[in-house]
């Protein structure tokens, strides 16, 4: 059950160009959070601007220490304010929110595909899959090698991973979907998880479904209330009869099956 909570920042570290990791103390959230869920954070310290909270995927959880982590990029006023927050400051958070990833019991070999900030919700999932003794492989992409996310955490996890950069500065030269197509042609996987920009996800879903591969994606969407009341994050999905049905990403997602998501180009 999600609740409004106060949490203290433990550590706040710059990880790359405009990219930050924030760790905060919240034993309640750390015990209840599941991979794929998110927090809804009030970024302002006083006043009314910016008015709306910001959603952030749960990047990591340490249940023993009672800590929760998020990974974010500074893109506007809200995240610019966040980047100034120092350890010791108190946060006002609604969490955990959203539908989590499914940890398939049948799948033995899983592939995770991240584009840019899409790595944020996948790191927590990777840790849980490794705990479940799954064979985990990760491919992650960015515009440049400098913008690649979470490589230090991937190294610590011990999973096999490959990178793609559009400028060719690291790994496979091209989009991460090009690397994905190569991987799918070379290997056999039981399940796929992915998060990233919508054009990337559209290609990921197409590549997976044409090969009969099951999986789930986490959608990134602008949110206002974060609890399903305002309809601001409604996105088109495929209904049971093939019809288009709008669902609230904050409540019915952010995780959806590959067969469920719909992209209108």
HUUR-V94138 format. One record per helix or strand of 3 or more residues. SS is the DSSP state (2 for helix, 1 for strand). FROM is the first residue (numbers start at 1). LEN is the number of residues. Records with the same first field share a line. If there is no record, write none. Layout:
SS: FROM-LEN ; FROM-LEN
//
This chain:
1: 3-14 ; 19-7 ; 38-5 ; 54-4 ; 60-3 ; 67-7 ; 90-8 ; 109-7 ; 135-8 ; 160-6 ; 191-5 ; 214-5 ; 234-5 ; 244-5 ; 254-4
2: 27-6 ; 77-7 ; 116-4 ; 122-10 ; 145-3 ; 151-7 ; 176-11 ; 198-13
//
